[in-house]
Amino acid sequence: MPWPYTERLSYDQGDSVHWRIINTTADVHPLHLHGFYFRVTARGDVQRDTLYWPAQERMGVTELMDEATTMDLSWFADRPGGWIFHCHLNFHVLPNPTLGAAMKSDSARLHEILAAPDMGVMQQGHAMDNHAEKGMGGLVLAMNIKPSANWKPYSGPRERLRLFIQTDSQPSDTARRFGYALAKGNEVPDPRAPRWPGPPLILHKGKPTSIWVINHAPEPSQVHWHGLEIDSYYDGVAGLSSSGGMVSPMIMPRDSFEVTLTPPRAGSFMYHTHINDIRQQSHGLYGPIVVLDSGQTWDPENDLIFQAATDPTDNPILNGSNSPPPLTLHPGKPYRIRLMNVTLDNPFAEMWLTDTSGAAVRWKPLAKDGFDRPLWQRVPVLSRQRVSIGETYDFQVTIPGPGEYAMEGRVGTGAIYGRQVIHVVK
């Protein structure tokens, strides 16, 4: 059954959960668990099932399943609230189409997916009350985790950030551009220059943080903090994310919402809209999150982000373009490479670091979905990595000599959709 008719699962805080997932569809699904890491303990297909031994197991928040495959995963329900497990191929979680006499034409359905919401209906409260039921469909599974008797959220001081949702378009524009902007102090960023991707959010491990999300766009939105272990109320699924009797609302135009979090680990994560995803995400509402170790300083010259996304014409882009501005690096110096995929529909996307001949260099795996790999999995490999939708990968690379290199974003067929030139100079 499609959401919202799927089974609702219930657990107690502190439960250990084991799932076996069987993909009987004729399609691929990058499956994403909100709020928690899972351990992949087995994978299988129509011929065999392979139980992983400990050195093969991996942690993640997203796992790609091809058609007719299976997997076993385990996770620990350490935080209460309402959570979802869903396919991150965005076209697999659209609101369900009407059937029978109410069925709409393809053009009407497409308009429904891409159009701005009817604010007249929104202001009457109807869409706000049932967004979780009506705003999603398809491959979504929900679960509720009952809090333990002694669970209490942190209520002490926090570092404060302000994140604006912006647009430089007019309500009548058919190709509205959205964007995020960070503000210092009490300043208000220029609404005429939204960035996509959004600015990197730099957080620190163990540091309590408050992010005020301020909506200057003319339609509602909400932010999902992809991969972060966060309290449910702030997870960003309006009408479903909940804890302590509070249910996460939409962030309405000219309104704001305070998100509180304390990242428990350093790593690479993402933030993106979780309302009207096809429209808002493809038009700019996404960005990277970097969580640093306590006391570490962000160094963008040595810590490089490459984020794949989708533009308003449903084509993939790399760091906001098909040809982002070139980078300048130096030989013999170690760099951290953070790869991210928040496209709408490119589950087999790859990223290659190549020299002028197209040959790969070698890099050392450091982390998957923000979770550090064990030492025995940090073996240097060729710099070609599939990064499915909702995944992040961290590598360390030292380029041996000067020359021209490039980070190439490739679709599943191998065709290059984005290429960022890297000049390596002494």
Summary of the structure (lengths in Angstrom):
residues: 426
radius of gyration: 21.2
end to end distance: 58.9
largest distance: 68.6
contacts: 1364
relative contact order: 0.14
helix: 9%
strand: 43%
